């Protein structure tokens, strides 16, 4: 990230502008499956871990107009969830450690982990 980007991010955060986690996956240094590093950067630039998680879920869904389908855990929404060993509110970087994933739920059904039928 450039210094200009840091300043822009901090100003947006300070001014209450809604920020969403996104990806430039496939571009140099932004590999598919490695986008959780963006949450660490958001926290390093002043977001709380919860704000970074919300930027990746509800804020992202809202900003692209699909908040009625995804982004929060509510009846009637697609239940796509990752279950992690540990507390990302204490250490956001654990979300990058794939060995901590203990379950994956897609559309309300476990597709990986001990409760899946794989």
DAUR-V19213 format. One record per run of one state. SS is the DSSP state (helix for helix, strand for strand, loop for the rest). FROM is the first residue (numbers start at 1). TO is the last residue. If there is no record, write none. Layout:
[[SS & FROM & TO] [SS & FROM & TO]]
This chain:
[[loop & 1 & 2] [helix & 3 & 14] [loop & 15 & 26] [strand & 27 & 27] [loop & 28 & 29] [strand & 30 & 30] [loop & 31 & 36] [helix & 37 & 44] [loop & 45 & 48] [helix & 49 & 56] [loop & 57 & 57] [helix & 58 & 63] [loop & 64 & 80] [strand & 81 & 84] [loop & 85 & 91] [helix & 92 & 96] [loop & 97 & 97] [helix & 98 & 100] [strand & 101 & 106] [loop & 107 & 108] [strand & 109 & 113] [loop & 114 & 118]]
